[in-house]
Amino acid sequence: MSSGARDFLDTNVLVYAFSEDRRADAAQALLNRGCCVGVQSLNEFANVGRRKLRMTWPDLREALDAITVLCAEVIPNDLATHVDALRLAERYGYSIFDSVLISTALAAGCTTFWSEDVGDGVLIDGRLRILDPFKAN
């Protein structure tokens, strides 16, 4: 695994970090390294935390607070992120939600995008490598 601050975590990594899943330890290790996340990931995590992890509102707020403290940077998205996400979705075939996160990581200058489900090893625009942190686990 590469090192921290210019790495970006996909929402699935955040979800596993707060689950009882076998991937939780690897996800927690990445979260503890101080990677970047996007505001979109916080929104998606809140949705999954309530629906699938069945977190109470106080537990969800505590988890989100922990994420924002542990992460080196929480990166917002804007209209330019959205426009670029449309380009990425068309070019690479990703969903708009995955494309927004990838676009956010690119805009932040990240070089690694940790995700289980968007294509291990894919190089986006020659500068952002997608890696599956659970592949060896």
C-alpha positions as CSV (number, residue, x, y, z in Angstrom):
1,M,0.0,0.0,0.0
2,S,1.2,3.5,-0.8
3,S,1.4,6.2,1.8
4,G,-1.3,8.5,3.1
5,A,-2.1,12.1,2.3
6,R,-2.4,11.9,-1.5
7,D,-4.4,8.7,-1.3
8,F,-8.1,8.9,-1.6
9,L,-10.6,6.5,0.0
10,D,-13.8,5.3,-1.7
11,T,-16.9,5.1,0.3
12,N,-16.7,1.3,0.5
13,V,-13.5,1.5,2.5
14,L,-15.1,3.8,5.0
15,V,-18.1,1.4,5.3
16,Y,-15.9,-1.6,5.9
17,A,-13.9,0.4,8.5
18,F,-17.0,0.6,10.7
19,S,-18.3,-2.9,10.0
20,E,-17.8,-6.4,11.4
21,D,-16.7,-7.5,7.9
22,R,-13.5,-9.4,7.4
23,R,-12.2,-6.4,5.5
24,A,-12.6,-4.1,8.5
25,D,-9.0,-4.3,9.7
26,A,-7.5,-3.4,6.3
27,A,-10.0,-0.5,5.9
28,Q,-9.3,0.8,9.4
29,A,-5.6,0.7,8.7
30,L,-6.1,2.9,5.6
31,L,-8.4,5.3,7.4
32,N,-5.8,5.6,10.2
33,R,-3.1,6.6,7.7
34,G,-4.7,9.9,7.0
35,C,-6.0,9.5,3.4
36,C,-8.2,12.0,1.7
37,V,-12.0,11.6,1.3
38,G,-14.7,13.6,-0.5
39,V,-17.8,15.2,0.9
40,Q,-19.7,12.8,-1.4
41,S,-18.2,9.9,0.5
42,L,-19.4,11.3,3.8
43,N,-22.9,11.6,2.3
44,E,-22.8,8.0,0.9
45,F,-21.4,6.7,4.2
46,A,-24.2,8.4,6.1
47,N,-26.7,6.7,3.8
48,V,-25.2,3.2,4.2
49,G,-24.5,3.7,7.9
50,R,-28.2,4.3,8.5
51,R,-29.6,1.7,6.1
52,K,-27.2,-1.2,6.1
53,L,-25.1,-0.8,9.2
54,R,-28.2,0.3,11.1
55,M,-26.3,3.0,13.0
56,T,-28.2,5.3,15.3
57,W,-28.0,9.1,14.6
58,P,-25.5,9.6,17.5
59,D,-23.4,6.6,16.3
60,L,-23.4,7.9,12.8
61,R,-22.3,11.4,13.9
62,E,-19.6,9.9,16.0
63,A,-18.4,7.8,13.0
64,L,-18.4,10.8,10.7
65,D,-16.6,12.9,13.2
66,A,-13.9,10.1,13.5
67,I,-13.6,10.0,9.7
68,T,-13.1,13.8,9.4
69,V,-10.5,13.8,12.2
70,L,-8.6,10.9,10.8
71,C,-8.6,12.0,7.2
72,A,-5.9,14.4,6.0
73,E,-8.4,16.4,4.0
74,V,-12.1,16.3,3.2
75,I,-12.5,17.5,-0.3
76,P,-15.7,19.2,-1.6
77,N,-17.1,18.9,-5.0
78,D,-18.4,21.7,-7.2
79,L,-19.7,22.2,-10.7
80,A,-16.3,21.6,-12.3
81,T,-16.1,18.2,-10.4
82,H,-19.5,17.4,-11.8
83,V,-18.6,18.2,-15.3
84,D,-15.4,16.2,-15.1
85,A,-17.3,13.3,-13.5
86,L,-19.6,13.2,-16.6
87,R,-16.5,13.0,-18.8
88,L,-15.0,10.2,-16.6
89,A,-18.3,8.3,-16.6
90,E,-18.5,8.4,-20.4
91,R,-14.8,7.5,-20.9
92,Y,-14.4,4.8,-18.3
93,G,-18.0,3.5,-18.0
94,Y,-18.3,4.2,-14.2
95,S,-21.4,5.3,-12.5
96,I,-21.9,9.0,-12.0
97,F,-21.4,8.5,-8.2
98,D,-18.1,6.7,-8.6
99,S,-17.0,9.3,-11.2
100,V,-17.7,12.2,-8.9
101,L,-15.4,10.6,-6.3
102,I,-12.7,9.9,-8.9
103,S,-13.0,13.4,-10.2
104,T,-12.7,14.8,-6.7
105,A,-9.5,12.7,-6.1
106,L,-8.1,14.0,-9.4
107,A,-8.9,17.6,-8.5
108,A,-7.1,17.1,-5.1
109,G,-4.0,15.8,-6.8
110,C,-4.3,12.3,-5.4
111,T,-2.4,9.6,-7.0
112,T,-4.0,6.5,-5.5
113,F,-7.8,5.8,-5.2
114,W,-8.5,2.9,-2.8
115,S,-11.6,1.1,-3.8
116,E,-12.9,-2.4,-3.9
117,D,-15.2,-2.0,-6.8
118,V,-14.0,0.3,-9.6
119,G,-11.3,-1.7,-11.2
120,D,-8.1,-2.7,-9.5
121,G,-5.0,-1.4,-11.3
122,V,-6.9,1.0,-13.7
123,L,-5.0,4.2,-14.3
124,I,-7.3,7.2,-14.7
125,D,-6.0,10.0,-17.0
126,G,-2.5,8.8,-16.5
127,R,-2.3,10.1,-13.0
128,L,-4.7,8.3,-10.6
129,R,-4.2,4.6,-9.9
130,I,-7.2,2.6,-8.6
131,L,-6.1,-0.1,-6.1
132,D,-8.2,-2.7,-4.3
133,P,-7.0,-2.7,-0.7
134,F,-8.7,-6.0,0.0
135,K,-7.3,-7.9,-3.0
136,A,-4.6,-9.7,-0.9
137,N,-7.0,-10.3,2.0
